[in-house]
Amino acid sequence: MLVKRFQDAQPYEAPNHHGVVGLRLQGFEAGGPENQWLGYSQFLPGGGAGPDSTPFEKVYLVLEGQMTVLASGREVVLGPMDSCTIAPGEIREIVNRSNHVCKMLVVIPYPAKVT
């Protein structure tokens, strides 16, 4: 078992994101998860990401606030404890259109290893 305390979480920069502070809660360390990593993102009002896509799926879970997700011609607003899966290659954009900070967990698989 690997326990990591929130106070020890390290910030990370996510490409094509703005108005956000990301913390890595689990992943990329010895004894940690082998298949995916867990991030905690705090999006300021107007903050967001994209539009872009990745070659792997990701799962978003809103803990607090609201996040608008645009993908596959749809637009949906996620609230507390709402989640969504973004498929590999799916172009998505997320934006916090509220005046409150949106706190969100993100689960992402590790990048493929080049052999």
C-alpha positions in Angstrom: 0.0 0.0 0.0 1.3 3.5 -0.9 -0.2 6.3 1.1 0.3 9.9 -0.1 -0.8 12.8 2.0 -2.4 15.8 0.3 0.2 18.1 1.8 2.9 16.2 -0.1 1.1 16.4 -3.6 3.3 17.9 -6.2 2.0 20.5 -8.8 2.2 19.7 -12.5 1.8 21.7 -15.7 -0.8 20.2 -18.1 -0.4 21.2 -21.8 -3.0 23.5 -23.3 -4.6 24.3 -19.9 -5.1 27.8 -18.4 -6.4 29.2 -15.2 -5.7 25.9 -13.3 -3.5 24.5 -10.6 -3.0 20.8 -11.0 -1.6 18.5 -8.2 -0.6 14.9 -8.8 -2.1 12.8 -6.0 -0.9 9.4 -7.1 1.3 8.1 -9.9 4.7 8.2 -11.4 6.4 6.9 -8.2 7.8 3.7 -6.9 5.0 1.6 -5.3 2.3 3.7 -6.9 -0.4 2.7 -9.4 0.8 0.7 -12.3 -1.8 1.6 -14.9 -3.0 5.2 -14.3 -2.3 8.3 -12.3 -4.7 10.6 -10.3 -4.7 14.4 -10.6 -6.6 17.0 -8.7 -7.3 20.2 -10.6 -8.6 23.5 -9.3 -9.9 25.6 -12.2 -10.5 29.4 -11.6 -13.5 31.1 -13.2 -12.8 31.2 -16.9 -10.1 28.5 -16.6 -10.2 25.4 -18.8 -8.4 23.2 -21.3 -8.4 22.5 -25.0 -9.8 22.1 -27.5 -7.5 19.1 -28.1 -7.4 15.3 -27.8 -5.2 12.6 -26.4 -4.5 9.1 -27.6 -5.8 7.7 -24.3 -9.1 8.0 -22.4 -9.5 10.1 -19.3 -12.1 10.3 -16.6 -13.2 13.6 -15.0 -15.0 13.7 -11.6 -16.2 17.1 -10.4 -15.9 17.4 -6.6 -17.0 21.0 -6.2 -18.3 23.7 -8.5 -19.3 23.2 -12.2 -17.4 22.3 -15.4 -18.7 22.7 -18.9 -17.5 19.9 -21.2 -17.7 20.1 -24.9 -17.1 16.9 -26.9 -18.5 15.0 -29.9 -20.9 17.9 -30.7 -22.4 17.9 -27.2 -22.1 20.3 -24.4 -22.8 19.3 -20.8 -22.4 20.9 -17.4 -21.0 18.6 -14.7 -21.8 19.4 -11.1 -20.6 17.9 -7.8 -20.1 14.1 -8.1 -20.9 14.1 -11.8 -18.3 12.4 -14.0 -17.6 11.7 -17.7 -15.2 9.6 -19.8 -13.5 11.2 -22.7 -12.6 8.5 -25.3 -9.1 8.2 -26.9 -8.8 10.7 -29.8 -12.0 12.5 -28.9 -11.6 16.3 -29.2 -12.8 17.9 -26.0 -12.8 21.4 -24.4 -13.5 22.1 -20.8 -14.3 25.5 -19.3 -15.3 26.8 -15.9 -18.1 29.2 -16.8 -19.1 29.9 -13.2 -17.8 32.4 -10.8 -16.6 29.7 -8.4 -13.5 27.5 -8.4 -14.2 24.1 -9.9 -12.4 21.2 -8.1 -12.0 18.1 -10.1 -10.3 14.7 -10.0 -8.8 13.4 -13.3 -7.8 9.7 -13.9 -5.5 9.2 -16.8 -3.6 6.1 -18.0 0.2 6.3 -18.2 1.6 7.1 -21.7 2.5 4.1 -23.8 6.1 3.0 -23.3 8.3 3.3 -26.4 10.2 0.1 -27.0 
